[in-house]
Amino acid sequence: MNKWIIAASSVAMMAAVAGCNSGSDDDDENLPETPEVVTPESISLAYLGRYSSGVFGASAAEIPAYDPVNQQIFIVNAQKGAVDVLDASDVANPTLVQTLTVETVAAGAVVNSIAYKGGYLAVAIEAATKTDPGYVALFDATTLELLASEQVGAQPDMLTFTPDGSYLLVANEGEPSNDYSVDPEGSISILSINEADLVEVKTAGFAAFNAQKTALQQAGVRIFGPGASVAQDLEPEYIAISADNTTAWVSLQENNALAKVDIASATVTEILPLGYKDHGLAGNGIDVSDEDDAINIQLWPGLMGMYQPDAIAAYETAGKTYLITANEGDARAWGEDDQAYWDGDASKGFVEEFRMKSLTDSRGFNRRVGDDLAPQLHAMAEGALLNPEVFAYCGATTTDRGGCGEDEQLGRLTVAWTDGYRKNEDGTPMMFDTTGIANPAGDRLMYDNLYAYGARSFSIRDEDGNLVWDSADQFEQYFASADCMLGSNRDIPCVDYFNATHDEGDTFDNRSDNKGPEPEGVTLGKLGEKTFAFIGLERIGGVMAYDVTDPTAPVFVDYLNTREDWTSEDPEAVLADAGDLGPEGLVFISAEDSPNGEALLVIGNEVSGTTAVYQVNQIVE
């Protein structure tokens, strides 16, 4: 049986022909036939072209949106604090035609995100002081005339329309100030749309959960900011909406949870903890060291991954809603550029991440003061131990971490010091002495588990947040295989740049100690009766494509990475030839809406400042 890669326009023509030939002699010849829906067996990705801002490392291309009426791409340019408008009529050669700024909405404000629907461009606008309330603005996508704007919560980030266009939802992340002296509440603003106007703003907040802080923590929701209430600590990141326009799910990335929202009443109905990925279980291997000069994907009992998704998306199959999550991982690191914080002034910030070998050094914490020791951790203890019953396999004893702390073992891994230590029934730390004996007068913490950021995967969950499927260690295993090739011509072996980073060249294994490939963005595309997920990988770059039609058994179908230069130490010096680095946001364009009649992907690459266009070729028998 032969399989063919065929353009979407050809698929449509085949469908039309099939429809024309399937009529009955009894049919009314004046009634048009409904074309048969042709479903591809699979897909492959191909590079078409890009627009380059010419700006490196300044997030000059982040979140894309597409206007099919005018065949233009909108792309958030954070370096300008604005939206670049690209002419995509020649989709292989997008060109900048104008830039939309938001100074008329609020002085000093910057654009965080955008969304398009039915001739309107919605823009999420962060205030000049990020902890102040921000704005949502609605523009005419053709004229770029400002139609309406409304104030919303602090730091409005991702925003999206309901499928029917009646509501606009925005995730107000509410991050703290750098010194954590101001910590606004996170929330979701729900704006009603009437023609070209924003007629009502409702806020779905978290204050009703403030009294449930302990219960939420015990359920696995990470609530840990200094002095923060539940409402202050929860930070909405990304929104997915049900096909019937009634329910939204919101990723709470740092909190490792989802919020479920009733849209009509603007009420958060549930906070859903996502649990943890056990890297000691078969299939959940991970490479944890950037200093062993090798690809070493293996199991690590006692090591847990926090899913912490950034982007999420929703789709419906067999009458049920499923959620796709890109499990990037993210640590709170506020005040890290202020030396006073590292010198011991806890009022200057809060940093939760720490290298495992620094956390578990039997010599204690004092040697890290002034370097990378969070004063909040130092206030709790003078050092930390590993549970020898859990970590004996790598050499831990009651008094020393043993070989577990070596650079070639777990030592280089970035972990959360806020998670994993043993606690008393009242939630306070259980203290141990230096011999590993529980002792209220001791000054050591005991870590029963270590918690790493992200899961290096994407997951599928049901509408209640229950895990249906996870890609396990498929990403890293694929990059370690001979099947994986980099570059638009697919001629560069992935194994030579395994877990490379995005802003330097020749960085083999660079990110193994911290989140690996970092799946960050996700978008969905429907082709015939199949649904495909496209996952952008922030660090190594490129897009993974999976057939997720059956949410219990997704199938990997392709990977394309259009970074072309992997060896230059400074990619900025060769920016014109570097290709695409650091995917941030993605948008799928159906063949019906596409300028060239083919299904497309548009990717904003924040490091290279490029907006790339991929064609989605359909494979049919």
N, C-alpha and C positions, 0 to 999 in steps of 0.2 A: 504494500500500500504506500503510495507516494504522498508526501506532505509538502505543501507549498507555502512560502511566505507571500502574502498577497495584500495589496493596498486595500484600505477600507472602502475606497470608492469602487474598486472592483468587486468587493464583497457585496456592496449595495446593488451593483449592477446585476450580479448573479442572483441576488434575492429578488430583484424586480422581474428578471427573466423567469425565475422559478414561479413567481406569483402569476405572471401572465400565462404561463403554460399549464397552470393547475386548475383553470376554470372548467366548469361543467357546461355542456351544451344547453342545459336548462337555465343557466344564469342569465340574468338580464344583461345584454351586451353593453348597455349604457352605464352600468355600475362598475366603478373602478375596482380592481382586485387589490386586496391588502397584501403588500409585499411580505414574503416570508422572512422571518428574522433569522439571519445566519449567525451562528455562534462559532467563534474560532475554537480550534482545539487548544491553541496556546497563543502566545504573543512573543515578540522580540522587540527590543529597543534599538533605535538608530539615531545617531547624532544628526541634527539638521543645521543648526547654526546658533549664533549667540549675539547679544549686544554687550559690549564692554563699557563700563563707566570710566575705565582708566584709573580707578582708585583702588588701592590694595589695602586690605586689613582695616577698613573703616566702615564695614557693613553698608556698602553702597548699593547692594542688591540683596533684599531680604525676603519679603513676602509678596508673591505675585497674585494678580487677579486678571481675568480676561473678559473683555467686552466683545461679544460676537457680532453685535450690530455694526460697530465701527472698526472691527478687526484691529483692536489695540490691546496691548498688554500694559497693565499698571504694575509698577514695582516699587515697593517701599525703599527709599534711599535714606538710611539713617544718618549717613554722613552729611546730607543736606537737611535732614529733618523733614523730608518732603516726599512726594510721590513723583517718580519719573513716568512719563507717558510715552510708550513705544508704538510706532506704527508697525503692525505685524501682517500687513497685507501681503508682503513678501516674507513669509514666515521664516525662511532660512536666513534672512538678513534684517532682523528688527532694527529700527532706527529711532533715536530719540527725537520727539517732535516738540515736547514741552514739559515743564515741571510744575506740579501743583503744590503750592505752599499753603500753610494754615495760619499765617500771621493774622489774618482777618478774624479768625476764631478766638485766638488768645495769643498775646505777645509772648515771644520766646518759647512757644509750644512746639512740640515735635511730633511727627507721625510715628506710631508704633505698628499699626496694622491696617489692612484694607479688606473690603469684600465687595463683590459686584452682584447685582440682581436687577433684572428687568429695566435696564437703562439708568440705574442709580449706582453711584460709587459711595460706599460708606467708609468713613475714616475714623480710626481710634487715635485720639490726640492726647499726649501726655503733657501736663502743665510744666512750666519752666522749672518749678520746684516739684520733683516727682511725687512727693508725699501729699501734695495738694490735689483736690478734685480735678479730674481731667474732663475731656469732652468727647462727644461723638458728633460728627458732622456728616451731612448728606449732600452730595453733589450730583448735578446732572452729568452723566458720563460723557455726553456728547460735547456740551459747551463748557463743562467744568464750572458752571455757575453754582455758588453755594445756595442750597435750597433751605437748609435748616441746620441748627446745631443745638445741642443740649448738654448741660453739665451732668457728669456721671461720677463714679467713684474714683479713688486714687489710682493712678497708673493704669488706665485702660489699655489692655494688651490686645489679644486676639478678639475679633468680632466676626459675626456671621448672621446671615438672614435665615429665618425659617424657610422650609421648602416652598410654602405658599406666599412668601414675601410680606406677610402681615406683621411680623415682628423682626426686630433687630436686637441681637443679644451681644453683650460685650463682657469679657472677663476683666474685672478690675483687680489687678494683682496685689496692689497694696503692699509693695515691698517697703521695708524700713529705711530710714536714713542710714548713711554709712556708719554712724556711731551708735545706731539703734536708739537714739534719744526720741525719735518720732517713728511710730509704727502704726500706720493707718489700718483700718479694717479692710479685709478683702471682701469682695461682693460681686454679684452679677447684675448688671443693669439690663432691663428689658424695655425696649422702646417700641411703642406702637406706631405703625406707619399708615398714614392715610394719604394716598396719592403721593404728592411730593413733600409731605410734611411729617415731622416727628411730633405726634400729638400727645403722647403720654410717656412718662418715664417712671417705671417701678423698679424697686431695688430688692433683689433676693440676697439677704445678708445671712450672717451666721450667729448673730447675737443670741438666738434662741438655744444655741448649743453651748453657751458659756458655762452653764451649770453642769454640763455633761463631760467636762474636760477629763476627769479621771477615767470615766467609763470609755471614752474614745481612745485614750492612750492605751488602756488595757486591751482594747480591741485591735490595736495595731496602728492607729492613726498617729503620725509623728507630730506632736505638739510640744515644742521645746524652746521657742524663742524666749530670751530673757524677759521675764515680767509680762509676757504676752497672754491675753485672753485667747480663747478659741477663735473668736472673730478676727482678732489681730493676727493670729499665727497662720491661719489658713490663707493660702495665696493662689487664687484661681489663675490658671495658665491658658487653657484651651477648651473649646466648646464643641460638642457634637450634638446633633438634634435628630429626633425620631422623624420618620417619614410622615407621620400623622400630625406633626407640628405641635405636639402636646408636651413633650418631655425633652429636657436637655441634660446632658452629662458634662461635667466640668472637671478637667484634671487639676488636682491640687498637688503639684509636682513635688515640692519639698516635703510635703506631708504624707507622700506615698498613699494617696487616697483619691477617690472620685466623689464629687457632689452630684446628687440627683435633684433636678429642679422641675417643679411644675410651672410651666411657662405662663399659663393664663392667670394664675394667682401670684406669680412671682415669689414662690416659696421654695426654699431648700427643704426637701422632704427627707433626705437621707444623706449621711456621710458614709461612704463605703470604703473600708480599708482594703488595700490590694494584696496584703500578705507579702511574703518574701520568697525569693528563689533560692533553693538549696543547692549550692554548688558542690555538695558532696554526693548528689544523686547522679546515677548514670545518665548521660546525655547532657548534663549541665556543666560540662567542663569549662575552664576559663584559663587564659594566660594572664598571670598576675605580676610578671616582672618585666621591666624595661631594661634590665641590666644583665641578662643572661645570654644575650646575643643569639637567641634561638627562639623558634616557635615552640611553645610548650603548653599545650592545652591539656589540662588534667583536672581531676576532681580534687576538691579541697574541703573535706568534712569540717563543719564548724563555720564555714564562710557562707554568708547569706547575701544575696543581691536584693537591693531595694528597687522595685520596678520603676517608680518615679517617672511616669510618662510625661513627655512634653506634648506633642500633638496627638490628638485622638480623632477618630472618625466613626460614623455610625452607618450601618446598612441593614437591610431587611431581607430575610430569606425564610421561606416556609412560614410566613406570618410572625416571625420573631425578630426582634432587634438585637444586633450584635455590635460590639464596640471593638475597634482596632486601636491599639495603643503602641506608640513608639517609645520604648523604654530607655530613655536617654540617661536619666540620673542627673541630680543637681545638688550641690552642697551650698549651705549658707556660708558666705564668707564676706562679712561686713567689717570694715576697718582694717583690712589686711595690709593696706598701704600706709597705715599710721604706726610708726615705730613705738609710740607710746603704748599702743595696745599690746604689742609683743613684750614690752618692758614690764607689763603687769597691770595696766590701767584698764579694768574691765568695762569702764564707762565709755570706752572709745570704739567698741564694736563687739562682734561675736563671730567666731570662726569655728565651725564644727569638724572640719576635715583635718586629718593627721596621718602621717605615715605610720604603718603598723609597727615598724621597728622602733620608732620614737615613742609610740604609745606604750609598748611592752618592754622597754629596756629595764632590766633589773636594777640598774643604777639610779632609777627614778627620774623625775621630771625636771629637777633643778637645772640640769645641764642644757635644757632646751629653752630656758628663760631668755628672752631677748631675741630668739630666733623664730621658732614656729609653735611655741606652747601657748594655747589659749588660756588666759588667766582664769576663765570660768572653770576649766578642767583642773587647774592647779588649786583652785579654792576647794575642790572636792577631795583631792588626794595628792600624795607625793609620788605616786607611781602606780603601775598596773601589772597584773599577772594574767597569764593564760590558764584556763582550766585544763589541767593535764589529762583529765579523763577524755576530753574532746580532742585535744591537740597533741596527744602523745605520739601520733604517727609522724610528726615532723620534729619531735624532740623536746616538747615542753615537759617540764617537771613542776613540782609544787613551788619551786623558788625561782625558776628561770624559764624563759621561752625557748631555750635551746636553739636548734637549727631552724625553727619556724621563722625566726627573725632575720635570717640571712637574705641577702639581696636576691639570690636565685630561688628563694622560697617565697614566703609571704611578706618579707620585710619591706619591699618597695611599694606595696599596695596602699593606696589611699583609702582610708576607712573613716567611719563616723565614730568619734569618741563618745558621742551622746547616746549610742545604742549598744546593747550587748552585755553590759556589766550587770552583775547580779544585784538584785534589790531586795530590801525588806518588804514585808507585807504592806507597809504604809507608803511604799514607793521610793523611799530614801535609799541611797547606796548601801549595800552590805559591805562592811569594811573587813579587810584582812591584814595580817601582819606580814612581814617579809618572808616568813617561812611558809606562807600559803594557808595559814590557819585562820578561820573566821574569828575576828576579834573586834569588838566595838571600839577599842582603843587603837586599832591598827590604822595605817595610812595608805593602804593599797586597795585598788579596785580589782575585782576578779571578772575577767571577760569570758563568759561561757560561749559566746559567738562573736564573730567579727562581721560588720555590715559594710558592704561596698556599695558604691553609687551606681545605679542603673542595673539593667539585666542583660545588656548587650544582645537584645532581641526585640521582636515585636510580639504582642499577645492578642488573642481574641477573647473577649469576655461577654457574658450575657448581660442583660439589662440591669441585673442586680449586682454586677461587679464580680461575679464568680468566674474564675479562670476556666475557659473552655479549651484553649490551646495556646502553646507558647513555642516559639521557634528554637528554644533551647540554646544549643551552642552552634547552630547551623551557620550563622554569619562568620564566626571566626574559623570554623572548620572549612568553610568554602574558601576563605581568603588564604588558607594554608594549603589548598589543593592546586594541582596542576591545571584544573579546569578553569580557574579564575584568571582573567586577563584584564589589564587596565588600558586606558587610552581609547579614543574614539575608534581606532583601528583594531582594538583588542590585541595588541602585540607586545604588551609589557606584563611579565608574570607578576601576579599579586604577591607571591611568596617573597619576592625581593623587597616589598614595601609593606609587609604585614603590619597592621596596626600603626601605620604611619600617621603623622599629624598633618594639619592642613596649611600651616603657615611657614614651613621650612622644608628644605629638600633633604633627601637621603636620610630619612628618619625611621628606618626599620625598627619595629617593636617599640616605638616611642610611647604609645598610648596604652600598652598592656597593663601598666600599673594604675590606670585611671580611666575607667569607662570604655576602653577599647575603641571600637568603631563609632560609638555614640549615635545610635538611631534617634533622630530628632523629629523629622517631618514625615507626615503620611497623608496621602490622598487616595481616593478610590475612583475607579473607572468601571463603567458597565459596558460590556461589549456583547451584544446578543443576550443570551441568558446567563452569561458569566460575569462575576465581579472580580476585579483585580485590585490588589493593594500595591501601592508604590511607596517605598520607604526610603527617605533620604538619610544618608549617613554623614554626620557632620565632620568627622575627623578624616577618615581615609577617603571620604567623598563617594560620589556616585549614588545610584538608585537601585535598590533591590525590588524585583517585581514578583509577586506571588498571586496565584489563582486562589482566592479565598471563598469561592462559591459554596463549598462545603466548609463551614466554620470549624468543624471537628477534624478536618484533614486538608489544610492548605498545601499547595504544591508550589515549590520554587520554580520559576520559569525563566528568569533572566536577571542579569546585572550589567549595568553600563556605567562606566566612570570615565568622564571626559577631561580629567586632568591629564595634560600631555607632558609636562616637565616634572620629573620626580627627583632629579639629581641636583639642580641648582640650589645652593645653600640659601640664597635669598630669592624667592619666587618673584618678588616685586621687581627685581632687576631684569627679569625676562617676562614681564607680565603679558606682553602681547602674544607670547607663545606658550604661556603656562597652562592655558585651558581653564577649567572650572574647579574652584577650591572652596570647600566649606558650604555644602548645601544647607539652606535654612528652611525655606518654604517651597511647596509644590502645588501646582494646580493641574488637573486633568481637563482636557478640552475634547469633547466628543467630535466624531467625524462630521456630524451635522452642523456643528458650530465652527469648525476649523476653517482657516483661510485656504488650505490646500485640499480639503475634503478628506483628510486622514486624521485619525485620533492622535492627539499630541499630549506631551507633558511639558510644562514650563517650570523651570527650577531657578530660584533665586539663590545665588552663591555669594555669601557675605564676605568671604576672605578675598576672593578674586574680583569681587564687584561686578560679576557677570550674570546675565540672565540667559540661561541656556534653553534651547528648544530641542526636545527629542520627539521622534516619530514613533508611534506605537504600531508596529506591523503585526498583522493578524496571520496566524498560521492555520491553514485549513487543509483538510485531507484532499 
